[in-house]
């Protein structure tokens, strides 16, 4: 540890002034998957502060007064964007300008997919799977955000880009530790490459099997691993689908020989029971947010993707 020795005023005792131990930036993140990715770049003793626990939904969350204080004391705030964490839009707009905020859905370096129209979407044409974002005018980003699928963290390719973006942001705020941040990010990337290879092999056996999800949260995962999701129960998870829509989904299950219909633990699962009644489809559970709190960093994020894969395999294999 580097330090200077400064002689006290009366020459009695030396005073130690640490030269390279400025505080690590205080980071706040919106959801648990981002907390895991950001933690992989920060020192273990300085984890980011999480707003929305993994058993809660950012679609329906309300900010607490104590969390507003955390935002006001932060150096860096990382969230997806208003289309996912709408509760953050106004508080972040009113923060002091010296607090850096990063809305990842506005980052043109990330893979960003166009939101699929409607909840009972059919198979997609190739042009639906890719959204060209490089070279975008930033003035277009706010309006464009509403046309994009916000569940960007379910792509392992995006996870690599997110940890590198976080390292860049932290390096600008804390140049003395820049090398450490970049090193941790690259170690996380190596872990993600191995994870991706493992999941691709596991999911190969269910690539053609049709299934329906609770809400359209898995497009990035499905697109990356070329899975056969054929629809969702609801367009917006906070809104209950109509009886007409439920009947339409039941017909879709029969017509497309859907093998599984998945609920999510953050929302009531009774709809799945209603929809699969009288069909051969099975009920399953998918969780796009859950993080194992006994783990940290890139290992915790890996467990999220592995859990999604395992939940799919358990019902479809």
VEXKOLDREN-722837 format. One record per residue (C-alpha): residue number from 0; residue in one letter; x negated, y, z. Coordinates in nm, 2 decimals. Each point is the difference from the previous one (the first is absolute). Layout:
# residues N
@bado:NUM	vexkol:a	east:X	north:Y	up:Z;
...
//
This chain:
# residues 317
@bado:0	vexkol:x	east:0.00	north:0.00	up:0.00;
@bado:1	vexkol:x	east:-0.14	north:0.34	up:-0.10;
@bado:2	vexkol:x	east:0.00	north:0.28	up:0.26;
@bado:3	vexkol:x	east:-0.18	north:0.32	up:0.08;
@bado:4	vexkol:x	east:-0.15	north:0.08	up:0.35;
@bado:5	vexkol:x	east:0.06	north:0.35	up:0.10;
@bado:6	vexkol:x	east:-0.17	north:0.14	up:0.31;
@bado:7	vexkol:x	east:0.26	north:0.14	up:0.24;
@bado:8	vexkol:x	east:0.00	north:0.37	up:0.09;
@bado:9	vexkol:x	east:-0.22	north:-0.04	up:0.31;
@bado:10	vexkol:x	east:-0.21	north:-0.28	up:-0.14;
@bado:11	vexkol:x	east:0.12	north:-0.25	up:0.25;
@bado:12	vexkol:x	east:0.16	north:-0.28	up:-0.20;
@bado:13	vexkol:x	east:0.03	north:-0.08	up:-0.37;
@bado:14	vexkol:x	east:0.34	north:0.03	up:-0.17;
@bado:15	vexkol:x	east:0.09	north:-0.26	up:-0.26;
@bado:16	vexkol:x	east:0.19	north:0.13	up:-0.30;
@bado:17	vexkol:x	east:0.11	north:-0.27	up:-0.24;
@bado:18	vexkol:x	east:-0.06	north:0.10	up:-0.36;
@bado:19	vexkol:x	east:0.17	north:-0.27	up:-0.21;
@bado:20	vexkol:x	east:0.31	north:-0.10	up:0.21;
@bado:21	vexkol:x	east:0.27	north:0.23	up:-0.13;
@bado:22	vexkol:x	east:0.34	north:-0.14	up:0.06;
@bado:23	vexkol:x	east:0.14	north:-0.25	up:-0.25;
@bado:24	vexkol:x	east:0.29	north:0.16	up:-0.19;
@bado:25	vexkol:x	east:0.34	north:-0.07	up:0.15;
@bado:26	vexkol:x	east:0.21	north:-0.19	up:-0.26;
@bado:27	vexkol:x	east:0.37	north:-0.05	up:0.00;
@bado:28	vexkol:x	east:0.17	north:-0.25	up:-0.23;
@bado:29	vexkol:x	east:0.37	north:-0.06	up:-0.07;
@bado:30	vexkol:x	east:0.04	north:-0.38	up:-0.03;
@bado:31	vexkol:x	east:-0.18	north:-0.31	up:0.13;
@bado:32	vexkol:x	east:-0.15	north:-0.12	up:-0.34;
@bado:33	vexkol:x	east:-0.17	north:0.34	up:-0.03;
@bado:34	vexkol:x	east:-0.12	north:-0.02	up:0.35;
@bado:35	vexkol:x	east:-0.17	north:-0.33	up:-0.07;
@bado:36	vexkol:x	east:-0.17	north:0.13	up:-0.32;
@bado:37	vexkol:x	east:-0.11	north:0.33	up:0.17;
@bado:38	vexkol:x	east:-0.13	north:-0.19	up:0.30;
@bado:39	vexkol:x	east:-0.23	north:-0.20	up:-0.22;
@bado:40	vexkol:x	east:-0.18	north:0.33	up:-0.08;
@bado:41	vexkol:x	east:-0.01	north:0.16	up:0.34;
@bado:42	vexkol:x	east:-0.21	north:-0.11	up:0.30;
@bado:43	vexkol:x	east:0.17	north:-0.27	up:0.21;
@bado:44	vexkol:x	east:0.02	north:0.23	up:0.30;
@bado:45	vexkol:x	east:0.18	north:0.27	up:-0.20;
@bado:46	vexkol:x	east:0.30	north:-0.16	up:-0.16;
@bado:47	vexkol:x	east:0.27	north:0.21	up:-0.18;
@bado:48	vexkol:x	east:0.32	north:0.09	up:0.18;
@bado:49	vexkol:x	east:0.30	north:-0.18	up:-0.14;
@bado:50	vexkol:x	east:0.35	north:0.17	up:-0.03;
@bado:51	vexkol:x	east:0.23	north:-0.28	up:-0.12;
@bado:52	vexkol:x	east:-0.04	north:-0.34	up:0.17;
@bado:53	vexkol:x	east:0.02	north:-0.30	up:-0.23;
@bado:54	vexkol:x	east:0.33	north:-0.11	up:0.15;
@bado:55	vexkol:x	east:0.16	north:0.33	up:-0.12;
@bado:56	vexkol:x	east:0.08	north:0.13	up:-0.34;
@bado:57	vexkol:x	east:-0.15	north:0.32	up:-0.14;
@bado:58	vexkol:x	east:0.32	north:0.04	up:-0.20;
@bado:59	vexkol:x	east:0.20	north:0.07	up:0.31;
@bado:60	vexkol:x	east:-0.26	north:0.12	up:0.25;
@bado:61	vexkol:x	east:0.03	north:0.32	up:0.21;
@bado:62	vexkol:x	east:-0.31	north:0.18	up:0.13;
@bado:63	vexkol:x	east:-0.04	north:0.03	up:0.38;
@bado:64	vexkol:x	east:-0.11	north:0.33	up:0.16;
@bado:65	vexkol:x	east:-0.32	north:-0.17	up:0.13;
@bado:66	vexkol:x	east:-0.08	north:-0.11	up:-0.35;
@bado:67	vexkol:x	east:0.04	north:0.36	up:-0.13;
@bado:68	vexkol:x	east:-0.27	north:0.10	up:0.25;
@bado:69	vexkol:x	east:-0.22	north:-0.27	up:-0.13;
@bado:70	vexkol:x	east:0.04	north:0.14	up:-0.35;
@bado:71	vexkol:x	east:-0.08	north:0.35	up:0.12;
@bado:72	vexkol:x	east:-0.33	north:-0.13	up:0.16;
@bado:73	vexkol:x	east:-0.11	north:-0.21	up:-0.30;
@bado:74	vexkol:x	east:-0.28	north:0.07	up:-0.24;
@bado:75	vexkol:x	east:0.13	north:-0.24	up:-0.27;
@bado:76	vexkol:x	east:0.35	north:-0.14	up:-0.06;
@bado:77	vexkol:x	east:0.05	north:-0.28	up:-0.25;
@bado:78	vexkol:x	east:0.35	north:-0.10	up:-0.12;
@bado:79	vexkol:x	east:0.15	north:-0.14	up:-0.32;
@bado:80	vexkol:x	east:0.24	north:0.28	up:-0.09;
@bado:81	vexkol:x	east:0.34	north:0.15	up:0.04;
@bado:82	vexkol:x	east:0.18	north:-0.27	up:-0.18;
@bado:83	vexkol:x	east:-0.11	north:-0.25	up:0.27;
@bado:84	vexkol:x	east:-0.05	north:0.21	up:0.32;
@bado:85	vexkol:x	east:0.26	north:0.27	up:-0.06;
@bado:86	vexkol:x	east:-0.01	north:0.08	up:0.37;
@bado:87	vexkol:x	east:-0.35	north:0.14	up:-0.04;
@bado:88	vexkol:x	east:0.06	north:0.25	up:-0.29;
@bado:89	vexkol:x	east:0.11	north:0.30	up:0.21;
@bado:90	vexkol:x	east:-0.24	north:-0.05	up:0.30;
@bado:91	vexkol:x	east:-0.30	north:-0.03	up:-0.23;
@bado:92	vexkol:x	east:0.10	north:0.31	up:-0.20;
@bado:93	vexkol:x	east:-0.01	north:0.20	up:0.32;
@bado:94	vexkol:x	east:-0.34	north:-0.11	up:0.13;
@bado:95	vexkol:x	east:-0.30	north:0.24	up:0.00;
@bado:96	vexkol:x	east:-0.18	north:0.00	up:-0.33;
@bado:97	vexkol:x	east:-0.33	north:-0.13	up:0.15;
@bado:98	vexkol:x	east:0.16	north:-0.34	up:0.07;
@bado:99	vexkol:x	east:-0.06	north:-0.22	up:-0.31;
@bado:100	vexkol:x	east:0.29	north:-0.20	up:-0.12;
@bado:101	vexkol:x	east:-0.02	north:-0.28	up:-0.26;
@bado:102	vexkol:x	east:0.31	north:-0.12	up:-0.17;
@bado:103	vexkol:x	east:-0.13	north:-0.32	up:-0.17;
@bado:104	vexkol:x	east:0.29	north:-0.02	up:-0.25;
@bado:105	vexkol:x	east:-0.14	north:0.32	up:-0.16;
@bado:106	vexkol:x	east:-0.35	north:-0.15	up:-0.05;
@bado:107	vexkol:x	east:-0.05	north:-0.06	up:-0.37;
@bado:108	vexkol:x	east:-0.28	north:-0.25	up:0.07;
@bado:109	vexkol:x	east:0.25	north:-0.24	up:0.15;
@bado:110	vexkol:x	east:0.21	north:-0.24	up:-0.21;
@bado:111	vexkol:x	east:0.35	north:0.15	up:0.02;
@bado:112	vexkol:x	east:0.29	north:-0.19	up:-0.14;
@bado:113	vexkol:x	east:0.33	north:0.15	up:-0.12;
@bado:114	vexkol:x	east:0.29	north:-0.09	up:0.23;
@bado:115	vexkol:x	east:0.23	north:-0.26	up:-0.14;
@bado:116	vexkol:x	east:0.34	north:0.13	up:-0.09;
@bado:117	vexkol:x	east:0.29	north:-0.14	up:0.21;
@bado:118	vexkol:x	east:-0.01	north:-0.28	up:0.26;
@bado:119	vexkol:x	east:0.10	north:-0.29	up:-0.23;
@bado:120	vexkol:x	east:-0.27	north:0.05	up:-0.25;
@bado:121	vexkol:x	east:-0.08	north:-0.26	up:-0.26;
@bado:122	vexkol:x	east:-0.34	north:-0.11	up:-0.12;
@bado:123	vexkol:x	east:-0.22	north:0.29	up:-0.11;
@bado:124	vexkol:x	east:-0.15	north:0.08	up:-0.34;
@bado:125	vexkol:x	east:-0.37	north:0.05	up:0.00;
@bado:126	vexkol:x	east:0.03	north:0.38	up:-0.02;
@bado:127	vexkol:x	east:0.18	north:-0.01	up:0.34;
@bado:128	vexkol:x	east:-0.30	north:-0.15	up:0.17;
@bado:129	vexkol:x	east:-0.25	north:0.27	up:-0.05;
@bado:130	vexkol:x	east:0.01	north:0.37	up:0.07;
@bado:131	vexkol:x	east:-0.27	north:0.21	up:-0.15;
@bado:132	vexkol:x	east:-0.10	north:0.27	up:0.25;
@bado:133	vexkol:x	east:-0.36	north:0.11	up:-0.07;
@bado:134	vexkol:x	east:-0.04	north:0.36	up:-0.10;
@bado:135	vexkol:x	east:0.33	north:0.11	up:0.16;
@bado:136	vexkol:x	east:0.06	north:0.36	up:0.07;
@bado:137	vexkol:x	east:0.04	north:0.02	up:0.38;
@bado:138	vexkol:x	east:0.30	north:0.24	up:-0.04;
@bado:139	vexkol:x	east:0.19	north:-0.29	up:-0.14;
@bado:140	vexkol:x	east:-0.07	north:-0.24	up:0.29;
@bado:141	vexkol:x	east:0.27	north:0.11	up:0.24;
@bado:142	vexkol:x	east:0.28	north:-0.04	up:-0.26;
@bado:143	vexkol:x	east:-0.16	north:-0.32	up:-0.13;
@bado:144	vexkol:x	east:-0.02	north:-0.16	up:0.34;
@bado:145	vexkol:x	east:0.37	north:-0.07	up:0.00;
@bado:146	vexkol:x	east:-0.04	north:-0.21	up:-0.31;
@bado:147	vexkol:x	east:-0.27	north:-0.22	up:0.15;
@bado:148	vexkol:x	east:0.02	north:-0.31	up:0.21;
@bado:149	vexkol:x	east:-0.15	north:0.11	up:0.34;
@bado:150	vexkol:x	east:-0.11	north:-0.35	up:0.13;
@bado:151	vexkol:x	east:-0.35	north:0.05	up:-0.13;
@bado:152	vexkol:x	east:-0.18	north:-0.19	up:0.28;
@bado:153	vexkol:x	east:0.13	north:-0.34	up:-0.12;
@bado:154	vexkol:x	east:-0.25	north:0.00	up:-0.28;
@bado:155	vexkol:x	east:-0.35	north:-0.12	up:0.10;
@bado:156	vexkol:x	east:-0.14	north:0.21	up:-0.28;
@bado:157	vexkol:x	east:0.16	north:0.31	up:0.16;
@bado:158	vexkol:x	east:-0.13	north:-0.10	up:0.34;
@bado:159	vexkol:x	east:-0.36	north:0.02	up:-0.14;
@bado:160	vexkol:x	east:0.07	north:0.34	up:-0.14;
@bado:161	vexkol:x	east:0.16	north:0.12	up:0.32;
@bado:162	vexkol:x	east:-0.30	north:-0.10	up:0.22;
@bado:163	vexkol:x	east:-0.23	north:0.18	up:-0.24;
@bado:164	vexkol:x	east:0.22	north:0.31	up:0.00;
@bado:165	vexkol:x	east:0.01	north:0.00	up:0.38;
@bado:166	vexkol:x	east:-0.38	north:-0.03	up:0.01;
@bado:167	vexkol:x	east:-0.03	north:0.31	up:-0.23;
@bado:168	vexkol:x	east:0.24	north:0.20	up:0.22;
@bado:169	vexkol:x	east:-0.18	north:-0.09	up:0.32;
@bado:170	vexkol:x	east:-0.34	north:0.07	up:-0.15;
@bado:171	vexkol:x	east:0.11	north:0.35	up:-0.09;
@bado:172	vexkol:x	east:0.13	north:0.06	up:0.35;
@bado:173	vexkol:x	east:-0.29	north:-0.16	up:0.17;
@bado:174	vexkol:x	east:-0.31	north:0.01	up:-0.23;
@bado:175	vexkol:x	east:-0.24	north:-0.14	up:0.27;
@bado:176	vexkol:x	east:0.18	north:-0.33	up:-0.01;
@bado:177	vexkol:x	east:0.07	north:-0.01	up:-0.37;
@bado:178	vexkol:x	east:-0.23	north:-0.30	up:-0.07;
@bado:179	vexkol:x	east:0.17	north:-0.20	up:0.28;
@bado:180	vexkol:x	east:0.35	north:0.07	up:-0.14;
@bado:181	vexkol:x	east:-0.10	north:-0.10	up:-0.35;
@bado:182	vexkol:x	east:-0.18	north:-0.31	up:0.12;
@bado:183	vexkol:x	east:0.31	north:-0.12	up:0.19;
@bado:184	vexkol:x	east:0.22	north:0.07	up:-0.30;
@bado:185	vexkol:x	east:-0.22	north:-0.22	up:-0.22;
@bado:186	vexkol:x	east:0.00	north:-0.28	up:0.25;
@bado:187	vexkol:x	east:0.38	north:0.02	up:0.00;
@bado:188	vexkol:x	east:0.00	north:-0.02	up:-0.38;
@bado:189	vexkol:x	east:-0.21	north:-0.32	up:0.01;
@bado:190	vexkol:x	east:0.25	north:-0.15	up:0.24;
@bado:191	vexkol:x	east:0.29	north:0.10	up:-0.22;
@bado:192	vexkol:x	east:-0.16	north:-0.16	up:-0.31;
@bado:193	vexkol:x	east:-0.02	north:-0.33	up:0.18;
@bado:194	vexkol:x	east:0.36	north:0.03	up:0.13;
@bado:195	vexkol:x	east:0.13	north:0.07	up:-0.34;
@bado:196	vexkol:x	east:-0.17	north:-0.31	up:-0.15;
@bado:197	vexkol:x	east:0.16	north:-0.21	up:0.28;
@bado:198	vexkol:x	east:0.35	north:0.14	up:-0.04;
@bado:199	vexkol:x	east:-0.01	north:-0.04	up:-0.38;
@bado:200	vexkol:x	east:-0.08	north:-0.37	up:0.03;
@bado:201	vexkol:x	east:0.27	north:-0.05	up:0.26;
@bado:202	vexkol:x	east:0.28	north:0.18	up:-0.19;
@bado:203	vexkol:x	east:-0.07	north:-0.17	up:-0.33;
@bado:204	vexkol:x	east:0.25	north:-0.28	up:0.08;
@bado:205	vexkol:x	east:0.30	north:0.23	up:0.04;
@bado:206	vexkol:x	east:-0.06	north:0.25	up:-0.28;
@bado:207	vexkol:x	east:0.30	north:-0.11	up:-0.21;
@bado:208	vexkol:x	east:0.25	north:-0.04	up:0.29;
@bado:209	vexkol:x	east:0.28	north:0.26	up:0.02;
@bado:210	vexkol:x	east:0.08	north:0.17	up:0.32;
@bado:211	vexkol:x	east:0.18	north:0.31	up:0.14;
@bado:212	vexkol:x	east:-0.13	north:0.24	up:0.26;
@bado:213	vexkol:x	east:0.18	north:0.21	up:0.25;
@bado:214	vexkol:x	east:-0.12	north:0.33	up:-0.14;
@bado:215	vexkol:x	east:-0.24	north:0.08	up:-0.28;
@bado:216	vexkol:x	east:-0.31	north:0.02	up:0.21;
@bado:217	vexkol:x	east:-0.23	north:-0.26	up:-0.16;
@bado:218	vexkol:x	east:-0.05	north:0.12	up:-0.36;
@bado:219	vexkol:x	east:-0.37	north:0.06	up:0.05;
@bado:220	vexkol:x	east:-0.05	north:-0.35	up:0.15;
@bado:221	vexkol:x	east:0.22	north:-0.16	up:-0.27;
@bado:222	vexkol:x	east:-0.17	north:0.19	up:-0.28;
@bado:223	vexkol:x	east:-0.35	north:-0.09	up:0.12;
@bado:224	vexkol:x	east:0.07	north:-0.37	up:0.04;
@bado:225	vexkol:x	east:0.25	north:-0.02	up:-0.29;
@bado:226	vexkol:x	east:0.29	north:-0.14	up:0.21;
@bado:227	vexkol:x	east:0.36	north:-0.04	up:-0.11;
@bado:228	vexkol:x	east:0.22	north:0.23	up:0.22;
@bado:229	vexkol:x	east:0.33	north:0.06	up:-0.18;
@bado:230	vexkol:x	east:0.18	north:0.24	up:0.22;
@bado:231	vexkol:x	east:0.06	north:0.16	up:0.34;
@bado:232	vexkol:x	east:0.30	north:0.01	up:0.23;
@bado:233	vexkol:x	east:0.00	north:0.37	up:0.05;
@bado:234	vexkol:x	east:-0.15	north:0.30	up:-0.18;
@bado:235	vexkol:x	east:-0.05	north:0.20	up:0.33;
@bado:236	vexkol:x	east:-0.05	north:-0.21	up:0.32;
@bado:237	vexkol:x	east:0.20	north:0.25	up:0.21;
@bado:238	vexkol:x	east:0.31	north:-0.04	up:-0.22;
@bado:239	vexkol:x	east:0.22	north:-0.32	up:0.02;
@bado:240	vexkol:x	east:0.08	north:-0.13	up:-0.35;
@bado:241	vexkol:x	east:0.37	north:-0.01	up:-0.11;
@bado:242	vexkol:x	east:0.20	north:-0.32	up:-0.02;
@bado:243	vexkol:x	east:0.00	north:0.03	up:-0.38;
@bado:244	vexkol:x	east:-0.38	north:0.01	up:0.01;
@bado:245	vexkol:x	east:-0.02	north:-0.30	up:0.22;
@bado:246	vexkol:x	east:0.22	north:-0.20	up:-0.23;
@bado:247	vexkol:x	east:-0.22	north:0.11	up:-0.30;
@bado:248	vexkol:x	east:-0.31	north:-0.13	up:0.19;
@bado:249	vexkol:x	east:0.17	north:-0.33	up:0.07;
@bado:250	vexkol:x	east:0.07	north:-0.04	up:-0.37;
@bado:251	vexkol:x	east:-0.36	north:0.08	up:-0.08;
@bado:252	vexkol:x	east:-0.12	north:-0.27	up:0.24;
@bado:253	vexkol:x	east:0.20	north:-0.26	up:-0.18;
@bado:254	vexkol:x	east:-0.08	north:0.12	up:-0.35;
@bado:255	vexkol:x	east:-0.38	north:0.03	up:0.06;
@bado:256	vexkol:x	east:-0.03	north:-0.30	up:0.23;
@bado:257	vexkol:x	east:-0.14	north:0.22	up:0.27;
@bado:258	vexkol:x	east:-0.18	north:-0.22	up:0.26;
@bado:259	vexkol:x	east:-0.04	north:0.24	up:0.29;
@bado:260	vexkol:x	east:0.16	north:0.33	up:0.13;
@bado:261	vexkol:x	east:-0.22	north:0.18	up:0.25;
@bado:262	vexkol:x	east:0.10	north:0.23	up:0.29;
@bado:263	vexkol:x	east:-0.23	north:0.23	up:0.19;
@bado:264	vexkol:x	east:-0.04	north:0.00	up:0.38;
@bado:265	vexkol:x	east:0.04	north:0.38	up:0.02;
@bado:266	vexkol:x	east:0.36	north:-0.03	up:-0.13;
@bado:267	vexkol:x	east:0.30	north:-0.23	up:0.07;
@bado:268	vexkol:x	east:-0.02	north:-0.33	up:-0.18;
@bado:269	vexkol:x	east:0.37	north:-0.08	up:-0.01;
@bado:270	vexkol:x	east:0.03	north:0.12	up:-0.35;
@bado:271	vexkol:x	east:-0.23	north:-0.28	up:-0.12;
@bado:272	vexkol:x	east:0.23	north:-0.26	up:0.16;
@bado:273	vexkol:x	east:0.30	north:0.16	up:-0.18;
@bado:274	vexkol:x	east:-0.17	north:0.01	up:-0.34;
@bado:275	vexkol:x	east:-0.13	north:-0.36	up:-0.01;
@bado:276	vexkol:x	east:0.33	north:-0.15	up:0.13;
@bado:277	vexkol:x	east:0.12	north:-0.25	up:-0.27;
@bado:278	vexkol:x	east:-0.34	north:0.00	up:-0.18;
@bado:279	vexkol:x	east:-0.30	north:-0.22	up:0.01;
@bado:280	vexkol:x	east:-0.23	north:0.28	up:0.10;
@bado:281	vexkol:x	east:-0.19	north:0.00	up:0.33;
@bado:282	vexkol:x	east:-0.05	north:0.28	up:0.24;
@bado:283	vexkol:x	east:-0.35	north:0.13	up:0.08;
@bado:284	vexkol:x	east:-0.16	north:0.29	up:0.17;
@bado:285	vexkol:x	east:-0.25	north:0.25	up:-0.15;
@bado:286	vexkol:x	east:-0.17	north:0.27	up:0.20;
@bado:287	vexkol:x	east:-0.18	north:0.28	up:-0.19;
@bado:288	vexkol:x	east:-0.12	north:0.18	up:0.31;
@bado:289	vexkol:x	east:-0.08	north:-0.24	up:0.28;
@bado:290	vexkol:x	east:-0.36	north:0.01	up:0.14;
@bado:291	vexkol:x	east:-0.15	north:-0.23	up:0.25;
@bado:292	vexkol:x	east:-0.08	north:0.23	up:0.30;
@bado:293	vexkol:x	east:-0.26	north:-0.25	up:0.13;
@bado:294	vexkol:x	east:-0.21	north:0.07	up:-0.31;
@bado:295	vexkol:x	east:-0.15	north:0.32	up:-0.14;
@bado:296	vexkol:x	east:-0.12	north:0.16	up:-0.32;
@bado:297	vexkol:x	east:-0.02	north:-0.19	up:-0.32;
@bado:298	vexkol:x	east:0.07	north:-0.33	up:0.18;
@bado:299	vexkol:x	east:0.33	north:0.14	up:0.11;
@bado:300	vexkol:x	east:0.08	north:0.12	up:-0.35;
@bado:301	vexkol:x	east:-0.09	north:-0.34	up:-0.14;
@bado:302	vexkol:x	east:0.23	north:-0.17	up:0.24;
@bado:303	vexkol:x	east:0.29	north:0.21	up:-0.14;
@bado:304	vexkol:x	east:-0.06	north:-0.11	up:-0.36;
@bado:305	vexkol:x	east:-0.06	north:-0.36	up:0.10;
@bado:306	vexkol:x	east:0.33	north:0.01	up:0.20;
@bado:307	vexkol:x	east:0.19	north:0.13	up:-0.31;
@bado:308	vexkol:x	east:-0.16	north:-0.28	up:-0.21;
@bado:309	vexkol:x	east:0.08	north:-0.27	up:0.27;
@bado:310	vexkol:x	east:0.36	north:0.12	up:0.04;
@bado:311	vexkol:x	east:0.05	north:-0.03	up:-0.38;
@bado:312	vexkol:x	east:-0.16	north:-0.34	up:-0.01;
@bado:313	vexkol:x	east:0.20	north:-0.13	up:0.30;
@bado:314	vexkol:x	east:0.32	north:0.06	up:-0.18;
@bado:315	vexkol:x	east:-0.09	north:-0.05	up:-0.37;
@bado:316	vexkol:x	east:-0.26	north:-0.27	up:-0.01;
//
